Amino acid sequence: MLRRLLYTWIVNVAAIWVASIFVDGIDYSEDYWVLIVTGLVFGLVNFLVKPIVKLLALPVIVVTLGIALFFINLLMLYITSWIVPGFEIDSFMSGIWATAIVTVINWVLQGVFDVDERRRRR
């Protein structure tokens, strides 16, 4: 469990860093401590808040055939930007592009490093 959380934190830091490179409106003030804290907070927000939001939005998720999940991820990124001073999302479009990049990078890196321990237990 601890290993999975550490990998998730590292993957989040890498994903947010790449998003800040490719999206002009994503800024962490060029301070790597802000980036590291942002990755940690983003992981905690996804762990604590996201399941509740997904449960509350379940009817919308079903009706939109899962497209609403993208906007839930966007909301998690915005919540992170509200919590972490120094991490900013300048515009809604920047948030959309950053969410797309973070989602893809998380998906790829977690697949490459096989972070999901639940599959190994079966």
N, C-alpha and C positions, 0 to 999 in steps of 0.2 A: 504494500500500500504506500509506504513512504517513498519507495523507489519510483512508483508510478507518478506520485505528486511531484517529485523532483524532475522527472522527465517532462511532465506537462509544463512545469514552470519554465524549463529551458526552451521547450518548443514554443511557448507563448512569447518569450523574450525574442527568440529568433524571428517569429512571424511578425511581431510588431515592429521590429527593427527593419525587416524587408519592406513592410508596408510604408514605413516612414521614408525609405529610400525612393520608392516608386510613386508615392502619393504626396503631392506638395502640401496638402492641408493637414498632414499628420506630423506633429512635432513633439519631441521629448526634450527640447532645450539643449540638445547635444550633450546632455549629461547622462552618462551611462548608469548612474545610480537611479535616476528617474526611470530609465528603461527597465532596469532590473525590478524595481518596485512595481512598475506598471505590469510587468509579466506576472508577478506574484498576485497583485490585486485582481488582475483579469482572471487568473485561475480561480481565486477565491469567489469572485462574483459568479463565474460559471458554475462553480461547485455549490454555492449556497443559494443564489437568487434564481438562476436559470431554471432549475426544476420547478420552482413555484410558478414562474411566469409561463412555462410550458404547460403546466397543469391548468392554469387559468385560461390559457389561450387555446386549449385543445380543440374546441369546436371550430375556431378560425383555422387552425392548422389542418384539420380534416377537410374543411370546405375548400381551402386553397391548395389542397394536395401537397402540403408541406412547404409551400413557398413562404408562408409566414415564419417558418423557422429562421430564414435568412434575416428577417427583420428583428427577430428576437436576438440573434447574434449581434446585430447592429446596436440594439438597445444595451446589450451587455458591454459593448465597447464604449458607448456613450456614458454608461454608469461608471465605468473605469476612469474615463476622462474627468468626470465630476469629482471622483474621490482623490485621484492622484494630482497634486499640484505639479505643474510643469509638463504634463501630458495633455496635449490639446488636439481637438479635431475642429478645423476651421469652418467646414461647411458640411451640409448634409451629403453632398456628392462625394466629398473626400471620405466621409464615413462609410458610404456605400462601397467605394473602391477598396478602402482599407479592410472592411469586413470580408469582401470577396477574397482579397489576398491572404488575410489571416486564416480564413476558413480553408482555403486550398493548401496553404503551407502546413497548417495543423494536420490536415488529412494526410498529406504526403509524408511528413516527418513521423507521424505516429504509425503510419503503415510501414515505413522503412525500419524504424527502430522497434516495432512490435510492442508498443507501450501497454496495450490492453492485456492485463494479467488475467482477466476473467476467462478469456479463450483458452489459456494454458491449463486451467484447473480442470477442464472437462475431459 
